């Protein structure tokens, strides 16, 4: 089911003039975010909101249009409408793609990078982000685009510098007991397809294990007790068919071989 979007505008309470047009799924929350982040930003909209706050005022907002699916055309249309009416909008772009196409200066990019460097998200923030993403499904068009891009290899090449950063981030990382339990529960009962098994076998074929890897595998298996079902599976997979000592064919012994002449 598609979520309902809203095109809204922020209005100056002193003059009733429209100063900003945007879109959101939750307009009230989006307006609160505008006000809350105003002192941390450096643009016309933020300066206007800070000015209102200094006077003890907050912006008004009007919902202009609502719908489902693509909101970009509606946002662009309303921005164009108010600009044609000579409204002093604080929008940086013509709308439709957020701030895509707007190029921040090197100084602003440096400030943004420095402000985020070393910051750690609180558990509450992480939970909010996870909650907002939980249950959301990508549309079929998005899934097809991602699949096509990955198969073609275009845009998915990772630089050596990025690879090194990833290595440094994950080196020494250990999942919590709770996380391990969740991963185990999610994978329990899943069976790989024949194609997946073949790919895994080809990837491992001819790849020698290091002495350290062998030692870890040995320590992990030491003291483990195999179930009767597992033992039976091993017997069946390693059992060699019986062969006749006379003719060499499987399925019978020398004493029952057709070539053996009994008197």
N, C-alpha and C positions, 0 to 999 in steps of 0.2 A: 504493500500500500504506500502510495506516494505521500510525503509529508506536505502539509499546507504551508506556503510561504506568504509573506506580507511585504508590500512596498510601503515604506513609511517616510515621513519627513520630520525633521526637527525644526521647531518654530521658536523664534525669539519672543519671549513673553512681553517684552517692552514695546515691540512694534508689530507683533503678529506677522512678521516676515519669515518666509521659509528660508532656512539657511543650509539645510543638508537633506539629501535624499539617499535612502539606503534600503536594504532588504534584510529580512531576518525570519527565522521560524518562530522566535519568541521576541516580540517587539519590546516588551517591558524590560526584559533581561538585557537586550541589546542596548537600550537607552541607558540603563544603569551602567553598563560597561563603558559607554562613551564618556559618561561623567566621571567614573572612577579612574579611567586611564588618562584623562585630559592633562593632568599635571606632569605626566611622564612622557608626553608626546610633544612634537615640535611641528605643528602645521596650523593652518588657518582655523580648522574646526576646533582643535584643542585650545587655541588662544581665545576663541569666542566663548567656549564653555567655561574656561577659567575666569574670564571677565564676568560672566553671569554669576559664577560661584562667589566671587569677591563681593558681589552686590547682594548675596543671599538669595539668588534666584536659580531656578532650574529650567531647562528647556521644556517646552510643550512638544507633544508629538501627535501627528495625525496619521491614521492608516489610509493610504490612498488606493490600494488595490490588493487583492489576494488571489491565490490560485495554487495549482499544483504543477509539477513538471518544471519546465524551464522558466526561471524568473528573470533571466538576463535582459530579454527584450523589453519587459515591462519597466525595469529599472532605468534602462537607457532612454525609454520613451518619456518617463516622468522627469528625468534630469534635463532632457532636451526641452520639454515643455516649460519648466520653470526658468531655464536660461533664456528661452525666447521671450518670457515675461519680464526679463531683466532682473530676476531675483539674484541677490548676492550670495550664490551658493558657495559653500566651502569644500565641495567635492574636488578631489584631486584629478579624477578622470571622468570620462563620459559614462562610466558604469558598465555593468554586464560582466565584468571579470574582477571585481574587487579592486585591488590596486595593481593588477597585472598591467604591465606597460609603463608604469610609473618607475622611473629610475632614481633611486636614492643617491644622494651625493656620497662621496667617499667618507666625508666627516661623519655623516649620519650613520652610515653602515658601521663605522668604527665604534660609535657610541652604542649602537644596538648590540654589537658583539661584546663590548666591554661590560655592558649591563647584565648580559646573560651568562657571562663566563663565570664558572664556579658556583652558580646558583643551583641549589638542590630543591626539587619539588617536595612539598610536604605530603605526608600520607593522605591527607584529606584531598589535596589537589590531584594526586595520582588516582584516587578512587573516583573523583568526579570525572576525570578524563576517561577512565576505564568504563564508568557507567554510561557516559554519553556515546561510547563506541559499541558497547555490548549490545548484541542483537541486531546491529545495523548490517544490512546486506548491500553489496555493490549491485548496481544495475547490470543487466546482461551486456549492454554496450560497453560499459567500463571494463567488465571482466574480459570481453573479447579484445579490447584494445591492449590491456595488460598482457594477455596471452600472446597476441601478435607481436608486441614489442619484445617480449622475452625470447620468443622463438627466432626472431630476426637478429637478435643480439644488439640491435641499435639502441643506444641510450642506456644500456645496462652494463657497460664496461666500468669497472671500478679501478681507480688509479692506485698505484702502489702506495702512495701516501695514505689514502683512505683505508687500504687493507691493513697497513701498519697500525693505524689508529684503532681499527676494530680488534686487532690482535692484542694491543695493549689494554683495551677495555675488557676483553673477555678472559685474559690470562689470569688465572687464579680465582676466577668466579666460581662459586659453588651455589647450587640451588638449595633452598631451605627444605627441611623434611616435608613441610606442607606442600611446597611446590612439586617435589618429587612424587608425592602421593597423587596429586592432581594429574601430573603427566602420565603416571602409570595407569590411573583410572581411565584417562582419555584414550590410551592406546590399547587397553585390554580388550581382547576379542577381535581386534582389527586384523585383517589378513591382507597381505600384499597380493597384488595381481601377478600373473605369470610374467607380464612384461616388466613390472617393477623388480621382480626377483631376478630376471635376466640381466637388467641394467646393473643391479647391485653386484651380481656375480662378476660381470665384465669389469666393473670398476675395481673390484678387489683382486681379480685374477693377475697373478704375477707380481703382486705388490708385497714385498717381504716386510714382515713385522720387525720392529726394532726390539733389541733386548729388553729395553725398559717397558715397551708395550706388552711383550710376552710375560714379563714379571708381574705386571698389573693384572693381566688376565688370570695368571696362576693364583695370585692372592685373592682375587675376587671369587674364584671357583672353589678355593680350598675350604673344606668343611661343609660344603653344600650337599644336601641329601636329595637324590633324584627320586621322583615319584615312580611308582610301579608302571604307570602308563608311559612315562618317559623312557624307562628302562626297556620296556617292550618295543617301543618305537626304535630305539637304538639297535636292538637285536634284529628286528625285521629289516632295517636298512643296511646292516653290515653282514647279515647271514649270506653265505655263498651257497648256491644250489649244489646238491650232492651230485657227484659225477662217478660214473662207472670206471672201475680200475682196469676193465678189460677193453671196452670200446671207446671210453673217454666221453661218452654222451651223458648229459645231465638227466636226472629223474629216476635213476635206479642204481642198484649196487651190482657188484660183480656176480653175486650169487643169483640174481634175478635177471641177468643180462640175456637177451635172446641168443647171443652168440655162444653162450655157455651151454655145452651139450651135456645133458644129464643122462645117466644110464639108468 
